[in-house]
Amino acid sequence: MTPKHPRDVTRRAFVETAAVATAAIALPLPPAPASIGGAPKKIRIALIGCGGRGTGAVKDCLTSSESIELVALGDLFPDHLAKCRESLATMVTEDPTLKPKIKVKDSQCFVGFDAYRKVLDGNADLVLLATPPAFRARHLAAAIEAGKHVFMEKPVAVDPQGVHAVMASSELAAQKGLALVAGTQRRHDAGYRAAIERIHDGAIGDVVAAEVYWNQGGLWMKPREPSWSDAEWQIRNWLYFTWLSGDHMVEQHIHNLDVANWAFGAHPVKAIGVGGRQQRTDPAYGHIFDHFAVEFEYPNGARLRSMCRQMDGTAQRVGERFVGTRGTSDGHSVIEGATPWSWDPQAPKANPYVQEHADLIASIRAGRPLNEGRQVAESTLTAIMGREAAYTGQEVTWDELLSCQQDLVPTELQFGPMPVPPVAMPGQTILARSWRSA
Amino acid sequence: MGTNLTLALLLAPWPSPARGQAAGRLVPYRDSIPKTLVTFELVPVPGGTVTLDSPAGPRVVAVPPFWIGKTEVTWDEYDVWVYRLDVAAGAPGGRDSADATSRPSRPYGAPDRGFGHHGYPALAMTYTAARAYCAWLSARTGRHYALPTDAQWTRALEAGLGADTSLSPERRDALAWHAGNAAHKSHAVASKQADALGTHDLLGNVAEWVTVPDGAPVVRGGSWAEPPARVGPRARAAQTPAWNETDPQFPKSRWWLADAPFVGFRFVLLTP
């Protein structure tokens, strides 16, 4: 390709960072080597966290590739596990080709806080981690320790301590030759890949600013039942507690922040922001905010404006926009400016939720395991940095966040009393918060 | 959130609507969603016969007079149902209570896709959701709103187009948003010319759910996403797995179609 524009020092630095950041997902991969019988070697999978997304991830994984077999399930709650097994039966009714791929024995279904350990003691080769985010860092560490390949839903942590743990697990996975793919599915979406590749190639010149949004209405909430302890009520309503979800900026808006980091080929170095809780003030909604607006700054001085909201009856927008010296792009379908481009809306496009599993399985079979651990850990910390800028009201830097003592997830969890932390108050809330002082 | 609702509570009840008849003549009719400021209009469709395709060949069906929505159902109307905007926040049994049986799940992301919201057609709802909306609206208003039957929708279209139902490119452009003029998005309802009945967007914009006796529901009329040749009186499509492929949950949503931002609906009323 002929150079489209002069690459100045700043741009080159970014391109190099981008190359490092994306090296781990250099696709497409060669086709999987066939075994003697013609079919590739069977990969056994297990699900930890049996909600609707986890069950959906099982279907995505089973349909993504040949010779995949589901062998075990684990969840905290018996009712979640039972519903998942019913759903698997429905799945087979809808698609009988899945029947031979679902081989879960009663003895391989586990419930309770230690269900994940029992699943990991089994013979699965690949585990899908789809619990609420609070549990991810610990489950990942145990899975890598047990020698399992991992697919994990985003976000991968709720606090800096969890991010450190995920980065360590990611390095260990690389050393052990284990694959690690995250549920930031835009990284596996053909439209996003095409647009971001063009942005990296200079199609909009130097990226000097960006905007990302996840503005929508409120989500589900489960009214408390009398039999639920504080802890059970919180975990069943995990969206609304920072220790469980990371707040909606981390839980949901991470998708858009991840695209920004991908396009910039870097993570931001600091953030300032505002946020609060205006509409969803009932204690049934825990203590999280319902809106944030944050400005992030990247190493080259480029700024990213981020906005996310979960409020009923308000304007909706989910997406990204990149502004370069020679054009603009929405990051997935359109480039306007010096080198215009658009994704053909009639072009066939693989479902990214399936493609992420196809890429994962192909990488395992090719002996070149994908490792998205660091990338998703950085995007998770980016979202946490935005949350903390709004919670504390301070300018929060990346380094400060990485070195602060913030651990929000209790070490030993059990059903019982658990006070709800106060709603964060800018000017008073501090970074160094611990579940121990709750 | 509060403005619409607060005003609505101050101003309720809405004045009684004209009841669709004047001196024995069927006339346009306006109704409202109780406890809100949201109104909508219906136009009368004279009775007649239509010829429908069927496996046994063309079938002539007699259609008694009815009223049909002047436009596709808008987000202004649909949001009231989805977000319980007709229920005061904090009221006993109010907005925060569980009411999973009669209201849809909260949509994940932006269901309007960024196409536009106020005055734009609600979209990407399942047939189940479109029917449930009609049932809810009927319960709220005390009048029997329903999805059109295939025959009613066809009758409304033919009455609106007049004797000549052929579509020149110019006529199609004047009446319908399709892939050739819509710039990959839905548009505000009634921003294309009305037909002779006074309805807008029966063709194009969003394809519209109708009921089919003894058969799977279909959408009629074609949409902004389809090429001009597939937007017309005979346009008819049944749901395919592609319409909901990227819903990442299992079971997939009963209420929302992750990949069908080209589907909407309007309703009919037999007796105002």
Interface residues (C-beta under 8 A of the other chain):
Chain A: G52 R53 T55 G56 A57 V58 K59 D60 S87 T90 M91 Q185 W214 N215 Q216 G217 G218 L219 W220 M221 K222 P223 Q279 D282 A284 M311 D312 G313 T314 A315 Q316 R317 V318 G319 P345 N351 P352 Y353
Chain B: M1 N4 D79 V82 Y83 R84 L85 G90 R95 D96 S97 A98 S105 R106 P107 Y108 G109 A110 P111 D112 G114 H117 H184 A225 E245 T246 D247 P248 Q249 F250 P251 K252
